[in-house]
Amino acid sequence: MLPLVTIGVTSYNCESSLDRAICSALDQDWPSFEIVIVDDASTDRTWERIEALAASHAHVRAFRQSENGGVAAARNRILAEARGEFIAFFDDDDISAPERVRRQVEHITRYETELAGGAPVICHTARLQVGIDGSMRVEPTMGQQEGKLAPHGEAVARRILFGAPLEDGYGALATCSQMARTQTYRQIGGFDPAFRRVEDTDLCVRLALSGGHFVGIAEPLVTQTLTPTSDKSLEGELAFKLMLVDKHRAVFAGEEHYRYCREWLITKHHWLAGDRIGFAARMGTAALRHPLWTWQRLRLALPNLEGNRAFSRFHRAAKRS
């Protein structure tokens, strides 16, 4: 018997995009699935659309939060309601290829049998990102090399938190392209509701510290539409990334390294915001005080330069709109 997969969808004020996202979930070629939608107290007609979808499709179960608690709290509700052996998270404005669920289940179970040695496994796919201006780019993920041990353990946490070198460790770990066993999410305590942004990054850090393996699929099985919303801002991203660094302070190589990496996030924020003068001033100070660390961070940032440019363009365009 094929294992049941829960396709988890969080929604918030997405009445214009929800139908196509749910259609891509219903079109999956994996026959054993349920769709759990959790609406985060939308103020538009999203809930009415969800009720209609649930009434029309036996696969769909719908729940509504009593108040807006953020995406982490909504995903935790999915974890609480899920009946599946696996959970695949879909976003309310993205489209997944019909083979996505099947390929992720197969990839996880094959890796568990051949290489995991009993450790938890999480799988992400690459994504095709569609920008506000209609531009497209493929965002790779971590662990795309087939038939070998994937990035795992504390090395992944160090890679995420401060860019430590890691073979096959470059690429994003977005929840909208993520799947793992339901027990994997529950064993690490789900998503931290204190994070209204970068909650996915925090979950991956905690999973890495618990010994998790990060396998990836190189094909972009998710088409991600970059949609500006009220909770997406560079200032908000910075605040929660600093909170993430503070939460996982013990992973850093001492107090000085922790303070330097915290300052690096602020320096990077100036670059992303287009403040070239502020960026240059902070970069110059960092290079004088810690030339080796600064050189290492710059060298390691180069593989993701285009991704950071796209991230910057999105947030600056969203701020103008």
WODA-V775506 format. One record per pair of residues at least 24 apart in sequence whose ideal C-beta (glycine too) atoms are under 7 Angstrom apart, sorted by the first residue. I is the first residue (numbers start at 0). J is the second residue. If there is no record, write none. Layout:
i={I,I}
j={J,J}
//
This chain:
i={1,1,2,2,2,2,3,3,3,3,3,3,4,4,4,4,4,4,4,4,5,5,5,5,5,5,5,6,6,6,6,6,7,7,7,7,7,7,8,8,8,8,9,9,9,9,9,9,10,10,10,10,10,10,10,11,11,12,12,12,12,13,13,13,14,14,14,14,16,16,17,17,17,18,19,20,20,20,20,20,20,21,23,23,24,24,25,25,26,27,27,27,28,28,28,29,29,29,32,32,33,33,33,33,34,34,35,35,35,35,36,37,37,37,37,37,38,38,39,39,39,39,39,40,40,40,40,68,69,69,70,71,71,71,71,71,72,74,75,75,75,78,78,78,81,83,84,84,85,85,85,86,86,86,86,87,88,88,88,89,90,92,92,93,93,93,93,93,94,95,95,96,99,99,99,102,102,103,103,106,106,107,107,110,110,110,114,115,118,118,118,118,119,119,119,119,119,120,120,120,121,121,121,121,121,121,122,122,122,122,122,123,123,123,123,123,124,124,124,124,124,124,124,125,125,125,125,126,126,126,126,126,127,127,127,128,128,128,129,129,129,129,130,130,130,130,131,131,131,131,131,136,136,137,138,138,139,139,140,140,140,140,140,141,141,141,141,141,141,141,142,142,142,142,143,143,143,143,149,149,149,150,151,151,151,151,152,152,153,153,155,155,156,156,156,156,157,159,159,159,160,160,160,160,161,161,162,162,164,169,169,170,172,172,172,173,174,175,175,176,194,194,195,195,196,196,196,197,197,197,200,201,201,204,225,227,227,231,232,233,233,233,233,237,237,237,240,259,259,263,271,271,271,271,273}
j={30,31,31,84,85,104,31,32,33,82,83,84,29,31,32,83,85,87,100,104,33,35,81,82,83,86,181,32,34,87,89,100,35,74,77,81,86,88,34,36,89,91,37,39,70,73,74,91,36,38,39,41,45,49,91,39,41,41,42,43,45,45,91,92,43,44,45,48,91,92,45,48,91,48,94,89,90,91,92,93,94,52,94,95,89,95,56,58,97,97,99,100,97,98,101,100,101,104,58,100,58,60,82,83,58,59,60,77,80,81,61,62,64,73,76,77,63,64,64,67,68,70,73,64,65,66,67,192,192,195,198,190,191,192,194,198,192,190,189,190,192,184,185,189,181,181,180,181,178,180,181,178,179,181,184,178,174,175,177,175,175,224,226,175,221,222,223,224,222,220,221,220,124,220,221,216,220,178,216,214,216,178,214,149,212,214,148,212,151,210,211,212,183,206,209,210,211,179,212,214,177,179,183,206,211,213,178,179,214,215,216,172,173,176,177,215,176,215,216,218,219,220,221,216,217,218,219,173,176,219,221,223,219,222,223,223,225,309,222,223,224,225,225,309,312,313,225,227,313,316,317,305,309,219,171,306,170,217,170,171,172,176,215,167,168,169,170,172,213,215,167,213,214,215,167,170,215,217,212,213,214,213,210,211,212,213,207,210,207,208,207,213,204,207,208,250,250,200,203,204,204,244,247,250,251,260,296,299,299,302,303,215,199,203,213,199,199,221,223,221,239,242,230,239,235,236,239,239,240,243,243,243,246,247,313,317,320,317,314,268,271,272,314,264,265,268,264,289,292,296,307,310,311,314,315}
//
